[in-house]
Amino acid sequence: MIRIAELKLPLSQVQYDPENHTEFHPTETLTQLAAERLGIAAQAIASLQVYKRSFDARKSALLAVYIADVTLVDASQEAALLEKFASDSHFNLTPDQTWKPIGHAPAGYDERPVVVGFGPCGMFAALVLAQMGFKPIVLERGKTVRERTKDTWRLWRKRELTPESNVQYGEGGAGTFSDGKLYSQIKDPRHLGRKVLTEFVTYGAPPEILYAAHPHIGTFKLVKLVEGIRQEIVRLGGEIRFEQRVTDVQVEEVNGQRQLTSLQVLNQATGESYTLPTHHAVMALGHSARDTFAMFYERGVAMEAKPFSVGFRIEHPQSVIDRARWGKDAGHPLLGAADYKLVHHAKNGRAVYSFCMCPGGTVVAATSEPERVVTNGMSQYSRAERNANAGMVCAISPEDYPQDVESFAWAFGGKTFGVEKLPKGEHHPLSGIVFQRQLESKAYQLGGQNYSAPGQLVGDFVAGTPSREFGTVQPSYKPGISLGDLHQALPAYAIEAMREALPAFGKKIRGYDMKDALLTGVETRTSSPVKIGRGADFQSDNTRGLYPAGEGASYAGGILSAGVDGIKVGEAVACAILGVAVPSSGARGSGAAQ
């Protein structure tokens, strides 16, 4: 097949049934257009399949833009046409995007690999291991997705936090209570993202995610999907153990190298601990597993502090964003709720940018620790809520994190983890966690110490005036908002950069800096505060058998990239067991290439 990009049609030529959310591709029109581009008769094309559909809103007449795979009646013509357009990047051979197992478990193999965490990374690591016959054991500290949903709603409605079952912990991972975005900017030469999307569709995701440029699912559809993948893993011989928290790792010296030999696991339902022997453990922890990060540090697992971002959630009427992005086409059912992506480089050297934009969604309480407030964004598949929200965050780095004994002792219940012994200028690997906890505790205090979040209107924030009452934008955050002054919620450099960014963003998205737009604090879980290094074989830099993976280890950002990383790490475990080379994905920590 030949893949042709940039096939453009007016929006009016795309049929859409809003009743059942069904899009009908203009196949005949696209076939004619593809034939013209190739310089052949339309009759010479046997079939056309849409690979991707996006929208171009840069001009007044909005266009639907397609990438399509074309099959010729006479397949022998394909090579000549590809040679003819060899210098044109819009014409390429359609790649094989089928995932192929790297091998299968040998007969009689009885040491089952372990996967810790059942978010998208752990889920796909377990799935591919199960599909290759390795019958993995999955340990998830939280509950099943439906029980987890009940606990999460209990915080939102009754202000009652369940520390091991919430937006961060439980089946499906943090992405379950998010916008459910299924796109990323990762390099994916092996097309593993297609494997992720295909499996999602198999277990209940809308088929449009296979071709939409910015696909998403939404929380309620993710629930069914997650359950379906879990059932498939179990059907293939895998085992999923919920409410199981890894409390320790046992490491022995083998041939001059540190080797993982077992995990210490706490059954949180019974209070009993047990030892689980394993030489292959995928650590798909998620970005909020702070206790596990601390345990890794104590056990000498190589890790370092890394940059992340902090800020607020900002809410606008979705109609404001739609008009700014879609113009006269705002409200078209095929376009749906508009999103945006913004970045501003402030005069003080800080970058401010939009993060995890949720069209037609809600701001949600996302803490996993008592007496701390964290915000995140969530939306359903319909994206039909009245407000748009996104993180408006400021980039920070380890230089910004606390390195003093007092801060560490406060953050870790008296433990300092040797921060007092570090040479000046060296950054403690756990210092980002200290910073997060400081900001989240402050937000809890500013919100009224009842899991309400502190908030401020944009106009007041820019003016430096505390907010007293809401304007036209009504908050979506539950349990509730306590209006006041958010200048106290973040360091001065972040506040300064964000105040400068707001009018700059208003020039890009008309209405972004409207006075009644609402800021809700704080957003701290933009990514993991640590990086757990790994080599080309996906194993820890200094501990054999331990496979850092996903967002928690800083090798993913979002559902799709986490799923892709899970596949790669699951393959790496299989390769180690089978004694074969790890497939290269083109970068260190992503396969054989260095």
BELGIFEN-V591645 format. One record per residue. RES is the residue in one letter. PSI is psi in radians with two decimals (none if undefined). D_LAST is the distance of its C-alpha to the last C-alpha in whole Angstrom. Layout:
# BELGIFEN-V591645
res=<RES & RES>
psi=<PSI & PSI>
d_last=<D_LAST & D_LAST>
This chain:
# BELGIFEN-V591645
res=<M & I & R & I & A & E & L & K & L & P & L & S & Q & V & Q & Y & D & P & E & N & H & T & E & F & H & P & T & E & T & L & T & Q & L & A & A & E & R & L & G & I & A & A & Q & A & I & A & S & L & Q & V & Y & K & R & S & F & D & A & R & K & S & A & L & L & A & V & Y & I & A & D & V & T & L & V & D & A & S & Q & E & A & A & L & L & E & K & F & A & S & D & S & H & F & N & L & T & P & D & Q & T & W & K & P & I & G & H & A & P & A & G & Y & D & E & R & P & V & V & V & G & F & G & P & C & G & M & F & A & A & L & V & L & A & Q & M & G & F & K & P & I & V & L & E & R & G & K & T & V & R & E & R & T & K & D & T & W & R & L & W & R & K & R & E & L & T & P & E & S & N & V & Q & Y & G & E & G & G & A & G & T & F & S & D & G & K & L & Y & S & Q & I & K & D & P & R & H & L & G & R & K & V & L & T & E & F & V & T & Y & G & A & P & P & E & I & L & Y & A & A & H & P & H & I & G & T & F & K & L & V & K & L & V & E & G & I & R & Q & E & I & V & R & L & G & G & E & I & R & F & E & Q & R & V & T & D & V & Q & V & E & E & V & N & G & Q & R & Q & L & T & S & L & Q & V & L & N & Q & A & T & G & E & S & Y & T & L & P & T & H & H & A & V & M & A & L & G & H & S & A & R & D & T & F & A & M & F & Y & E & R & G & V & A & M & E & A & K & P & F & S & V & G & F & R & I & E & H & P & Q & S & V & I & D & R & A & R & W & G & K & D & A & G & H & P & L & L & G & A & A & D & Y & K & L & V & H & H & A & K & N & G & R & A & V & Y & S & F & C & M & C & P & G & G & T & V & V & A & A & T & S & E & P & E & R & V & V & T & N & G & M & S & Q & Y & S & R & A & E & R & N & A & N & A & G & M & V & C & A & I & S & P & E & D & Y & P & Q & D & V & E & S & F & A & W & A & F & G & G & K & T & F & G & V & E & K & L & P & K & G & E & H & H & P & L & S & G & I & V & F & Q & R & Q & L & E & S & K & A & Y & Q & L & G & G & Q & N & Y & S & A & P & G & Q & L & V & G & D & F & V & A & G & T & P & S & R & E & F & G & T & V & Q & P & S & Y & K & P & G & I & S & L & G & D & L & H & Q & A & L & P & A & Y & A & I & E & A & M & R & E & A & L & P & A & F & G & K & K & I & R & G & Y & D & M & K & D & A & L & L & T & G & V & E & T & R & T & S & S & P & V & K & I & G & R & G & A & D & F & Q & S & D & N & T & R & G & L & Y & P & A & G & E & G & A & S & Y & A & G & G & I & L & S & A & G & V & D & G & I & K & V & G & E & A & V & A & C & A & I & L & G & V & A & V & P & S & S & G & A & R & G & S & G & A & A & Q>
psi=<2.69 & 2.27 & 2.15 & 2.22 & 2.88 & 0.79 & 1.95 & 2.37 & 2.61 & 2.58 & -0.57 & -0.34 & 0.06 & 2.09 & 2.46 & 2.30 & 1.79 & -0.35 & -0.76 & 0.32 & 0.78 & 2.20 & 2.37 & 1.99 & 2.37 & 1.20 & -0.75 & -0.79 & -0.74 & -0.66 & -0.76 & -0.74 & -0.74 & -0.70 & -0.73 & -0.71 & -0.62 & -0.30 & 0.59 & 2.96 & 2.57 & -0.55 & -0.31 & -0.15 & 2.08 & -0.68 & 2.75 & 2.30 & 2.22 & 2.17 & -0.72 & 2.50 & 2.25 & -3.08 & 2.49 & 1.91 & 0.38 & -0.37 & 2.98 & -0.61 & 1.82 & 2.40 & 2.51 & 2.27 & 2.23 & 2.58 & 2.22 & 2.58 & 2.19 & 2.27 & 2.25 & 2.61 & -0.78 & 1.71 & -0.39 & -0.30 & -0.31 & -0.85 & -0.73 & -0.70 & -0.71 & -0.65 & -0.69 & -0.67 & 0.47 & -0.56 & -0.02 & 1.98 & -0.19 & -0.12 & 2.16 & 2.81 & 2.30 & 2.11 & 2.74 & 1.99 & 0.27 & 2.26 & 2.33 & 2.24 & 2.49 & -0.19 & -3.03 & 2.67 & 2.33 & 2.67 & 2.32 & 0.03 & 2.13 & -0.01 & 1.77 & 2.27 & 2.70 & 2.43 & 2.14 & 2.00 & 2.35 & 0.71 & -2.94 & -0.62 & -0.96 & -0.64 & -0.81 & -0.52 & -0.80 & -0.69 & -0.86 & -0.61 & -0.72 & -0.71 & -0.40 & 0.09 & 0.25 & -0.11 & 1.08 & 2.71 & 2.18 & 2.25 & 2.08 & 2.18 & -0.45 & -2.90 & 3.08 & 2.76 & -0.61 & -0.68 & -0.68 & -0.68 & -0.72 & -0.76 & -0.70 & -0.77 & -0.50 & -0.66 & -0.79 & -0.61 & -0.58 & 0.04 & 0.56 & 1.96 & 2.34 & 1.83 & -0.45 & 0.17 & 1.77 & -2.81 & -0.55 & -0.68 & 2.39 & 2.99 & 2.24 & -0.31 & -3.07 & -0.51 & -0.32 & -0.63 & 1.12 & -2.87 & -0.28 & 0.58 & 2.41 & 0.79 & 2.73 & 3.07 & 0.38 & 2.64 & 2.27 & 1.16 & -0.37 & 0.04 & 0.66 & -0.45 & -0.57 & -0.64 & -0.77 & -0.87 & -0.70 & -0.74 & -0.68 & -0.78 & -0.69 & -0.63 & 0.39 & -0.04 & 2.64 & 2.37 & -0.40 & -0.31 & -0.30 & -0.33 & -0.29 & 2.39 & -0.59 & 1.21 & 2.67 & 2.87 & -0.96 & 2.73 & -0.91 & -0.67 & -0.54 & -0.56 & -0.90 & -0.71 & -0.84 & -0.76 & -0.68 & -0.75 & -0.69 & -0.81 & -0.63 & -0.72 & -0.77 & -0.73 & -0.60 & 0.11 & -0.04 & 2.90 & 2.29 & 2.08 & 1.99 & 2.81 & 0.69 & 1.96 & 2.21 & 2.08 & -0.26 & 2.76 & 2.41 & 2.22 & 2.32 & 2.73 & 2.06 & 2.01 & 0.73 & 0.14 & 2.58 & 2.26 & 2.20 & 2.31 & -0.45 & 2.90 & 2.47 & 2.21 & 2.34 & 2.12 & 1.81 & -0.32 & -0.57 & -0.32 & 0.06 & 2.55 & 2.66 & 2.78 & 2.27 & 1.79 & 2.38 & 2.58 & 0.06 & 1.83 & 2.06 & 2.12 & 1.47 & 1.22 & -0.42 & 2.85 & -0.03 & 0.20 & 1.11 & -0.66 & -0.63 & -0.67 & -0.77 & -0.71 & -0.75 & -0.78 & -0.78 & -0.53 & 0.13 & 0.26 & 2.29 & 2.24 & 2.87 & 2.73 & 2.58 & 2.85 & 2.67 & -2.78 & 2.67 & 2.70 & -2.50 & 2.96 & 2.40 & 2.32 & 2.37 & 2.79 & 2.31 & -0.56 & -0.58 & -0.77 & -0.71 & -0.82 & -0.69 & -0.62 & -0.70 & -0.19 & -2.31 & -0.30 & 0.02 & 2.36 & -0.16 & 2.27 & -0.52 & -0.58 & -0.64 & -2.79 & 2.28 & 2.62 & -3.05 & 2.87 & 2.14 & 2.63 & 2.49 & 2.29 & 1.88 & 2.84 & -0.45 & 0.14 & -0.05 & 2.53 & 2.30 & 2.34 & 2.82 & 2.52 & 2.34 & 1.03 & 2.29 & 1.64 & 2.46 & 0.79 & -2.80 & 2.70 & 2.32 & 2.69 & 2.14 & 0.37 & 2.72 & 0.08 & 2.45 & 2.53 & 0.66 & 2.57 & 2.25 & 2.42 & 2.72 & 3.08 & 2.61 & 2.60 & 2.79 & 3.03 & -0.66 & -0.42 & 0.88 & 0.07 & 2.80 & -0.43 & 2.63 & 2.55 & 2.68 & 2.73 & 2.37 & 1.82 & 2.74 & 2.27 & 2.39 & 2.95 & 2.95 & -0.45 & -0.41 & -0.21 & 2.64 & 2.48 & 0.23 & 2.72 & -0.76 & -0.75 & -0.73 & -0.78 & -0.69 & -0.75 & -0.48 & 0.55 & 0.68 & -0.32 & 2.50 & -0.21 & 0.60 & 0.31 & -0.51 & -0.30 & -0.07 & 2.42 & 2.63 & 2.34 & -0.20 & 2.41 & 2.20 & 2.37 & -0.46 & 0.09 & -0.54 & -0.60 & -0.72 & -0.80 & -0.78 & -0.81 & -0.64 & -0.84 & -0.70 & -0.63 & -0.69 & -0.74 & -0.67 & -0.76 & -0.80 & -0.51 & -0.17 & 0.14 & 0.64 & 0.38 & 0.07 & 2.66 & 2.54 & 2.49 & 2.84 & 2.46 & 2.56 & -0.75 & -0.72 & -0.65 & -0.79 & -0.67 & -0.26 & 0.53 & 2.28 & 2.53 & 2.48 & -0.51 & 2.71 & 2.67 & -2.38 & -0.38 & 1.96 & 2.36 & 2.58 & -0.22 & 2.27 & 2.36 & -0.50 & 3.02 & 2.37 & 1.88 & 2.56 & -2.35 & 1.95 & -0.09 & -0.41 & -0.18 & -0.34 & 2.82 & 2.69 & -0.64 & -0.60 & -0.76 & -0.81 & -0.82 & -0.68 & -0.67 & -0.64 & -0.62 & -0.56 & -0.94 & -0.52 & -0.71 & -0.57 & -0.45 & -0.41 & -0.68 & 1.80 & 2.15 & -0.12 & -0.71 & 0.42 & 2.49 & -0.55 & -0.09 & 2.62 & 2.29 & 2.35 & 2.31 & 2.75 & 2.74 & 1.98 & -0.27 & 0.80 & -0.56 & 3.09 & 2.49 & -0.05 & 2.75 & 2.19 & 1.79 & 2.57 & 2.79 & -2.92 & -0.35 & 0.14 & 0.08 & 2.67 & 2.55 & -0.49 & 0.13 & 1.83 & 2.50 & -0.20 & 2.12 & 1.61 & 2.40 & 2.70 & -2.78 & -0.67 & -0.58 & -0.03 & 0.63 & 0.29 & 2.87 & 1.59 & 2.95 & -0.86 & -0.89 & -0.59 & -0.74 & -0.75 & -0.78 & -0.64 & -0.73 & -0.82 & -0.72 & -0.69 & -0.73 & -0.72 & -0.70 & -0.82 & -0.72 & -0.72 & -0.72 & -0.72 & -0.22 & 0.63 & 2.87 & 2.55 & 2.31 & 2.42 & 2.36 & 0.20 & 0.09 & 2.71 & 2.41 & 0.07 & 0.45 & -2.90 & -0.43 & 2.41 & none>
d_last=<32 & 32 & 30 & 32 & 32 & 34 & 37 & 39 & 43 & 45 & 45 & 48 & 47 & 45 & 47 & 47 & 49 & 48 & 50 & 48 & 45 & 44 & 43 & 44 & 42 & 44 & 43 & 46 & 45 & 42 & 42 & 45 & 42 & 40 & 42 & 43 & 40 & 39 & 42 & 44 & 47 & 46 & 47 & 44 & 42 & 42 & 41 & 38 & 36 & 35 & 31 & 31 & 34 & 34 & 37 & 37 & 40 & 39 & 43 & 46 & 46 & 43 & 41 & 39 & 36 & 35 & 32 & 34 & 33 & 36 & 37 & 39 & 43 & 42 & 38 & 38 & 39 & 35 & 33 & 36 & 36 & 32 & 32 & 35 & 33 & 30 & 30 & 30 & 27 & 30 & 30 & 27 & 27 & 27 & 24 & 24 & 24 & 25 & 23 & 23 & 23 & 20 & 23 & 26 & 27 & 29 & 33 & 34 & 31 & 32 & 30 & 29 & 26 & 26 & 25 & 26 & 27 & 29 & 28 & 26 & 22 & 24 & 27 & 24 & 22 & 26 & 27 & 24 & 24 & 28 & 28 & 26 & 29 & 28 & 30 & 28 & 30 & 30 & 31 & 32 & 34 & 36 & 38 & 38 & 38 & 42 & 43 & 40 & 42 & 45 & 44 & 42 & 45 & 47 & 45 & 46 & 49 & 51 & 48 & 48 & 44 & 43 & 40 & 38 & 39 & 38 & 36 & 33 & 33 & 34 & 34 & 32 & 30 & 31 & 30 & 33 & 35 & 34 & 34 & 32 & 30 & 28 & 26 & 23 & 20 & 17 & 15 & 16 & 15 & 17 & 20 & 19 & 22 & 24 & 24 & 25 & 28 & 29 & 30 & 31 & 34 & 34 & 36 & 38 & 36 & 37 & 36 & 36 & 32 & 31 & 32 & 33 & 31 & 31 & 32 & 33 & 35 & 37 & 37 & 40 & 39 & 35 & 38 & 39 & 35 & 34 & 37 & 36 & 33 & 34 & 37 & 34 & 32 & 35 & 37 & 34 & 34 & 32 & 34 & 34 & 36 & 37 & 38 & 35 & 34 & 31 & 33 & 31 & 28 & 29 & 26 & 27 & 26 & 25 & 24 & 23 & 21 & 22 & 23 & 24 & 27 & 29 & 30 & 33 & 34 & 37 & 39 & 41 & 43 & 45 & 44 & 43 & 40 & 38 & 35 & 33 & 31 & 27 & 24 & 22 & 23 & 21 & 22 & 22 & 25 & 25 & 25 & 29 & 29 & 30 & 31 & 28 & 26 & 29 & 29 & 25 & 26 & 29 & 27 & 24 & 21 & 19 & 19 & 20 & 22 & 21 & 23 & 25 & 28 & 32 & 35 & 38 & 38 & 40 & 43 & 45 & 47 & 45 & 47 & 47 & 43 & 44 & 46 & 44 & 41 & 43 & 46 & 49 & 47 & 47 & 48 & 47 & 46 & 43 & 42 & 42 & 41 & 39 & 36 & 35 & 32 & 33 & 31 & 33 & 32 & 35 & 37 & 36 & 32 & 31 & 30 & 32 & 31 & 32 & 30 & 31 & 34 & 36 & 39 & 42 & 41 & 42 & 41 & 40 & 40 & 37 & 37 & 37 & 38 & 42 & 44 & 41 & 41 & 37 & 38 & 35 & 36 & 37 & 39 & 40 & 39 & 43 & 42 & 45 & 46 & 48 & 45 & 41 & 39 & 36 & 34 & 35 & 32 & 32 & 28 & 28 & 26 & 26 & 28 & 31 & 31 & 33 & 33 & 36 & 38 & 40 & 38 & 36 & 39 & 40 & 37 & 37 & 40 & 41 & 37 & 35 & 32 & 33 & 32 & 35 & 33 & 31 & 31 & 32 & 29 & 27 & 26 & 27 & 24 & 27 & 29 & 28 & 30 & 33 & 33 & 33 & 36 & 38 & 38 & 38 & 41 & 43 & 42 & 44 & 47 & 47 & 48 & 51 & 49 & 49 & 46 & 47 & 45 & 46 & 46 & 47 & 48 & 46 & 50 & 50 & 47 & 47 & 50 & 50 & 52 & 52 & 53 & 56 & 56 & 54 & 54 & 54 & 50 & 51 & 48 & 46 & 45 & 46 & 48 & 49 & 49 & 50 & 51 & 51 & 49 & 45 & 44 & 45 & 42 & 39 & 38 & 40 & 37 & 36 & 40 & 40 & 37 & 38 & 42 & 41 & 38 & 41 & 43 & 40 & 39 & 43 & 43 & 40 & 41 & 45 & 46 & 43 & 45 & 48 & 50 & 50 & 47 & 46 & 43 & 42 & 40 & 38 & 35 & 32 & 30 & 28 & 24 & 23 & 24 & 22 & 18 & 17 & 14 & 12 & 9 & 7 & 10 & 12 & 14 & 15 & 14 & 17 & 19 & 18 & 20 & 19 & 17 & 17 & 18 & 19 & 21 & 22 & 19 & 18 & 15 & 18 & 21 & 24 & 25 & 23 & 20 & 21 & 22 & 19 & 17 & 19 & 19 & 15 & 16 & 19 & 17 & 15 & 18 & 20 & 17 & 18 & 21 & 22 & 19 & 17 & 13 & 12 & 12 & 9 & 10 & 8 & 6 & 5 & 8 & 9 & 8 & 6 & 4 & 0>
